Amino acid sequence: MAQLKNFLSTRWGIISVGAFIGIVAALLQKLGNPGNMGICVACFERDIAGAIGIHRAAVVQYMRPEIIGFVLGSLIAAYIFKEFRPRVGSAPIVRFVLGAFAMIGALVFLGCPWRALLRLAGGDGNAILGLAGLIFGIWIGTLFLKNGYNLGRTEKSYTSVGWLMPLTMIGFLILMFLFPQIKGEAKSGILFYSLKGPGAGHAALIISLLVGLAIGFLAQRSRFCTMGAFRDLILFRQAHLFSGLLALLVFAFITNLIVGQFHPGFVKQPVAHTMHIWNFGGMVLAGLAFSLAGGCPGRQLFLAGEGDGDSAIFVWGMIIGAGFAHNFGLASSPKGVGPHGIAAVIIGLLVCLFIGFTMRKKFA
Amino acid sequence: MSTTVDARGLSCPQPVLMTMGEIKKVDMGEIVVLVDTDTSKENVSRAAKSQGWLVRDVQEEGEGYRVIFTKEIVK
């Protein structure tokens, strides 16, 4: 056990975890998940928002078991290795707002950092613009960090506080069992399902759940984070997390080549549009929001699993943000940006700058 | 003489930023860093090692860790 613990936090450990995620994500696409969307934390949380009716975009409604698995896998790892630490109180409202705008930015691009990598690994050239935007957004975040930006200390809290997010996920899973998808029906009990579009594309529940649990477990141990990968590289010239990200990209690419999922080009890519400026702009917003909140959307789920209540709030910010994104026409579609997507990116950037400039404190 | 960096309750990258700031300030000697998660313990250790500091000791303290770094004068 101790050896596993040490190994996963080493350079080779994080490379192995990145490679594992890259391979299984590409395979999930083969098994039914949408194109270049084996795992997309933003898209999948957006689908969950659709499944519970927070938005009613008919094509993106599914209670994604991968997300449930991420939180519960991390919870299991945290308990086995005695790292479950219930904590809250580091500016939760700010984390909620950052989560909401991170989601809006990601949905203008059509993907979180994980999916940006998977899109590139599948040959989608538009992902280059998204990744460039992500890096630029994170770079702005590092400028704030260098100038003392931070959201303050957390406080230790009750064990049950740390359990609320995992329990919510268990509740979501129970809902899936109580109200399973009925062929040809857009609703089962209280849950919404998609008949077409990305929400209709998914691997079998048990496979998605097991993959989610495995990734949650491994990522909790290795601290895998796609935002931290670029941030640490920019801020400290440290490539530890970045090596995990690179492994994800390379192994997803190799897997795609093997299973015939690599289709290079810019047009007609799955669940993608070609408006370069807004592929870039959307991810500047997402990258800055992730950077100010201290973790990519995957990492926020893993932290929520190990008891971090502030990360749980960020996750809820993303889910509610997805509601705004689809109800207000902010999210993009393969046709291009939504009617109010550009305005939302600009407002989101202004909100992030407001947060970055005004929230700083020096610690003795 | 050692200085203490209290990074408890702060999430990454704050503990690393504070440790690196202290490393720049004192240049050598001993720095004690207080953290409350294993992630922070690993992160500050990795950062300090990259600057040529040694992890002399890691003690469990309360809900977290007391990590002691040292760097000798090199002549």
Interface residues (C-beta under 8 A of the other chain):
Chain A: S9 F81 E83 R85 R87 S90 L145 K146 N150 G152 R153 T154 E155 K156 R223 G228 R231 D232 L235 F236 Q238 H240 G294 G295 D308 D310 F363 A364
Chain B: D6 A7 R8 G9 L10 S11 C12 P13 Q14 V16 L17 M18 M20 D36 T37 D38 T39 E42 N43 R46 A47 S50 E63
